[in-house]
Amino acid sequence: MHQQFRFLLLSIFISVSVFSQENKKHPMQVGLNYGFGDEIKNTDYTYTNHYIKGQLYWQLSETKHFTYVIVLQPEINFATHQLLNLYFVTPDEPDFEEKREAFTKLKDIREYVLGVGFQVRYKVTPKFNVYAMGSVGPMITDTETERLSKGFAFSDVFSLGMSYKFKKFSVDFRPNLRHISNAGLQSSNAGFNTANVEFGVAVPL
């Protein structure tokens, strides 16, 4: 766990150092979001999550109505998961009975993510924006489940949100859909699909 925390802190430090050199040409914001959600309803498993996500916004360009932004998002996700349908583990798998017993127990999972997103904002008023954003990034999960192997995976997120700017900060509301899987790089790759809501605050650099 300590290695993952060091990875996230180092990523934040490097990103801020690199992007801050372009701050005059490309305005930046830094922020912090908190989110929560659960699985898109099914009968095979339960999955609930809450997470803390750093935000580094780097504005690429701006027109009269639209703003285009790159967003760097280091994240720690705290999840709980339990297999409900034990027949998801089929008899043709080695040691399937032991796996069924292990996977049907409630598990705490930690996921460490470094997402990179592209955001398109539409200016409703000078202070109020609505936006769409897609992000993808590498992820490390610390727990083996029937749906996803322990270790390396990817986190894909699509969000629709809104933000309101005050004098020195802005607030953010962002529902999203999230999919995690490992693109077939490991043995288990069914992945998880969740619906989430997150809230955040950002300040200019």
Secondary structure, DSSP 8 states (H G I E B T S, - for coil): -HHHHHHHHHHHHHHHHHHHTTTTTS-EEEEEEEEEEEE-S-SSEEEEEEEEEEEEEEEEEE-SSEEEEEEEEEEEEEEEEEE--GGGS-TTSTTHHHHHHHHTS-EEEEEEEEEEEEEEEEESSSSEEEEEEEEEEEEEE-S--SSB-SEEEEEEEEEEEEEEE-SS-EEEEEEEEEEEE-TTSSS-B--EEEEEEEEEEEEE-
